[in-house]
Amino acid sequence: MKKHCGLIIIDMQNDFVLPNSPFCVAGAYNTIPEISEILKVFREMQWPVFHVVREHRADGSDVEITRVKKFLEKKYCIPGTKGCEIIDALKPVPGEYRIVKTRFSAFMKTELDFILRRSDISHIVICGTQYPVCIRTTIFDGVSYGYHVTLITDATSAETPEIAETNIRDIKNIGVECLTVAEFSEVFGV
């Protein structure tokens, strides 16, 4: 099972993580140490890592209809800008994947499912920002596509602890394994 396991880190970009950035998610910055720790585990084990990022055209033509107005007022994740880049602490290394999405789910209209299947990955481990949107939709889609899914709870952010708790409860209720970084390391013997 271990060799068929891939880490998916979602939206850990400057525009979402750094304090005072256009769409800073409360709590995202505080998950950097835990995400760094799970990333270190995957790198040491030489298991695949997928950095999923959001990118949008400056005219907003590829933004979700529910976010277009907000996007046009304060643009974010425009390719080629510093805000669109993955934060320095989590920069991909050679051999790691960078998946670009324009929607909440890392699976929707991306090559993620194709690459996972081509790589014989049947178990995905998910962390990043943030629970009620991109994390949740990616987890639900992952389950729908037939992947075994593990959520790393202390390496995932939400605007408030209550939002995190509610989402973790709902995610557990669909049969997803929810572990901390330490619990993951113990369960997987790494």
KEMAR-281878 format. One line per field, with one value per residue (C-alpha): residue number from 1; chain; z, x, y. Coordinates in steps of 0.001 Angstrom, whole numbers, plus 524288, in hexadecimal, padded with zeros to 5 digits. Example, Ala and Ser with C-alpha at 12.3 -4.5 7.8 and 13.67 -1.06 7.14 Angstrom:
2
resi <- c(1,2)
chain <- c(A,A)
pz <- c(81E78,81BE4)
px <- c(8300C,83566)
py <- c(7EE6C,7FBDC)
! end
This chain:
190
resi <- c(1,2,3,4,5,6,7,8,9,10,11,12,13,14,15,16,17,18,19,20,21,22,23,24,25,26,27,28,29,30,31,32,33,34,35,36,37,38,39,40,41,42,43,44,45,46,47,48,49,50,51,52,53,54,55,56,57,58,59,60,61,62,63,64,65,66,67,68,69,70,71,72,73,74,75,76,77,78,79,80,81,82,83,84,85,86,87,88,89,90,91,92,93,94,95,96,97,98,99,100,101,102,103,104,105,106,107,108,109,110,111,112,113,114,115,116,117,118,119,120,121,122,123,124,125,126,127,128,129,130,131,132,133,134,135,136,137,138,139,140,141,142,143,144,145,146,147,148,149,150,151,152,153,154,155,156,157,158,159,160,161,162,163,164,165,166,167,168,169,170,171,172,173,174,175,176,177,178,179,180,181,182,183,184,185,186,187,188,189,190)
chain <- c(A,A,A,A,A,A,A,A,A,A,A,A,A,A,A,A,A,A,A,A,A,A,A,A,A,A,A,A,A,A,A,A,A,A,A,A,A,A,A,A,A,A,A,A,A,A,A,A,A,A,A,A,A,A,A,A,A,A,A,A,A,A,A,A,A,A,A,A,A,A,A,A,A,A,A,A,A,A,A,A,A,A,A,A,A,A,A,A,A,A,A,A,A,A,A,A,A,A,A,A,A,A,A,A,A,A,A,A,A,A,A,A,A,A,A,A,A,A,A,A,A,A,A,A,A,A,A,A,A,A,A,A,A,A,A,A,A,A,A,A,A,A,A,A,A,A,A,A,A,A,A,A,A,A,A,A,A,A,A,A,A,A,A,A,A,A,A,A,A,A,A,A,A,A,A,A,A,A,A,A,A,A,A,A,A,A,A,A,A,A)
pz <- c(80000,80377,7F5E0,7F067,7F8DB,7F3FD,7FB4F,7F63D,7FB9B,7F7E6,7F589,7FDFF,7F5E3,7FA46,7F748,80096,80B10,80DAF,8177A,810D3,803C2,7FB72,7FFAC,80BAE,81208,820CC,82609,81950,81D73,82A3D,82311,81C59,82694,825EC,81718,816D9,81FBE,81782,80B3F,81157,813F6,805E4,80096,8095F,80558,7F713,7F5DE,7EBB6,7EF54,7E853,7EA7D,7E628,7E33F,7DEC4,7D32D,7CC74,7C090,7C422,7BD85,7C6A3,7BB67,7C1EC,7CFEA,7D63A,7D3B3,7E254,7E39E,7D749,7DD66,7E915,7E02B,7D766,7E35B,7E8BB,7DF48,7E424,7DF00,7D1F8,7CB22,7CB63,7D7EC,7E502,7EB1A,7E238,7E67D,7F085,7FD65,7FEC7,809F6,80164,7F3F3,7EB79,7E8F7,7DC38,7D9F3,7E131,7D9B9,7D855,7D4F4,7D0C5,7D3A5,7D167,7D9D6,7E7DB,7E572,7E1A8,7D8F6,7D100,7C348,7C75A,7C445,7D29C,7D13C,7C4EF,7CB52,7D7CA,7D01C,7C702,7D332,7D951,7E4F8,7EBF9,7F8CC,7F975,8054B,8054F,80C56,809BE,80984,80BF6,81182,80CEF,7FECF,7F7BC,801DF,80365,7F4DD,7F1BB,7FC69,7F80E,7E9D7,7EDCA,7F4B5,7E901,7DFE6,7E87E,7EFCF,7FDE0,8041E,81056,81539,81D37,826D1,82D03,81F9A,81A80,81D3B,81ED9,82261,8301E,8389B,83823,82947,829D0,833CF,82C00,81F7D,8260A,82B9A,81E41,8179E,821C0,81F9A,81176,815D5,813E1,81D2B,824A0,82B03,8303B,82A9B,83676,83550,826CB,8298D,833F1,82BB6,81FC1,8277A,82258)
px <- c(80000,80AEF,810DE,8036C,801EE,802B8,8027E,7F9BB,7FC97,7F1F4,7F2D5,7FE85,8011F,8059B,7F859,7F171,7FBBD,803F3,7FE6E,7F8F4,7F7E1,7EBA2,7E446,7EB9F,7E4A9,7E4CB,7ECAB,7F393,8008E,80038,7FFA3,80CC7,814A9,80B75,80AD0,819AD,81A62,81157,81856,8254D,81FE0,81B82,82867,8303F,827E6,828BC,819F3,81370,80FE9,805C8,8058A,7F817,7F700,7EC62,7EEB6,7E599,7E5AB,7E664,7D94A,7D271,7CCE1,7D0C4,7CC91,7C0DE,7B488,7B28F,7BFE5,7C12D,7BCE6,7C5F1,7D120,7CFB8,7D005,7DC6C,7E345,7EAFC,7F2CA,7F604,800AD,80DDC,80B2C,811D1,80477,80216,80E90,80F0E,81460,8231E,8229B,81B5F,8216E,82120,82DCB,83129,82864,81CAD,8105A,809F2,7FB80,7F424,7E5A9,7DBA2,7D108,7CFBB,7D2FA,7E0B3,7DA25,7D126,7D68F,7E494,7EDB9,7EE59,7E61A,7ED74,7FADB,7F6AC,7F1A7,7FD6C,80614,7FE39,7FA74,7EE5C,7EFC3,7F00F,7F3FF,7EE8A,7F22E,7F2C0,7E8AC,7DD5D,7D365,7C5F3,7C993,7D574,7D935,7CB72,7C82E,7D509,7D2AC,7C4C4,7C90F,7D458,7CAEB,7C1AD,7CCE4,7CFE1,7DC07,7DEF1,7E000,7E6EC,7E56A,7F08C,7E8AD,7F358,7F917,7EC3C,7E657,7D92C,7D4D2,7D116,7D2ED,7C42C,7C44F,7CF9D,7C8A5,7BBFB,7C300,7CB41,7BECD,7B840,7C464,7C59F,7B74E,7B9E6,7C477,7D097,7DBD5,7DF02,7EC6E,7F644,8040B,808D6,7FDD6,8009C,80EEB,80B3F,800EA,809CB,815FA,81DF9)
py <- c(80000,80983,809E4,80D0B,8193F,82759,8344A,83F36,84CCE,8566C,86529,86864,87484,881EB,8883A,87EC5,87C87,8888E,89258,89E80,89780,899F8,88DD0,88954,87DE6,87EFA,873A2,8701B,875FC,86E65,8614B,8633C,85B89,84FD1,84FED,850E8,84502,83C6D,8411E,83D21,82F86,82DD5,832D2,829C1,81E20,82279,8221E,82AF3,838EF,84145,85002,85487,86304,86C31,8751E,87EB7,88766,895D4,89872,88EBD,886C1,879EA,87D1F,87655,87E0F,87FD7,8867F,88EC3,89BA4,899F5,895C8,8A1AD,8AA99,8A479,89B44,88F9D,8840D,88A32,88223,888D8,89066,88E23,88BA3,8800D,87937,86E51,87383,8727E,868A2,85EBC,86109,854D5,84DA4,846BD,83B01,8408D,843EE,85145,85029,85C71,85DC5,8686B,86270,85DB6,84F63,84B3E,8410F,849DD,84BE7,848D2,83D95,83941,82CEB,828E6,82A8C,82396,817E3,817C5,817C1,80C9B,81511,81030,817A6,8267D,82E68,83C38,848D1,85777,86232,862BD,85928,85D39,85F7A,859E3,84FAD,84A8B,84A01,8434E,83935,8367E,83568,82C8A,8236C,823FE,82030,8146F,818D6,81582,8230D,827BD,835AA,83B75,8438F,84BCD,84F06,85479,861C9,86845,875F7,87168,86549,8631F,8628D,858DF,85042,8500F,84C66,841E4,83BF1,83BDC,83673,82B98,8284E,82481,81B02,8234B,820CF,82D5C,82D92,8374A,8374A,82FA1,825AD,82402,8215E,81763,8106A,80FEA,80C7B,817D3)
! end
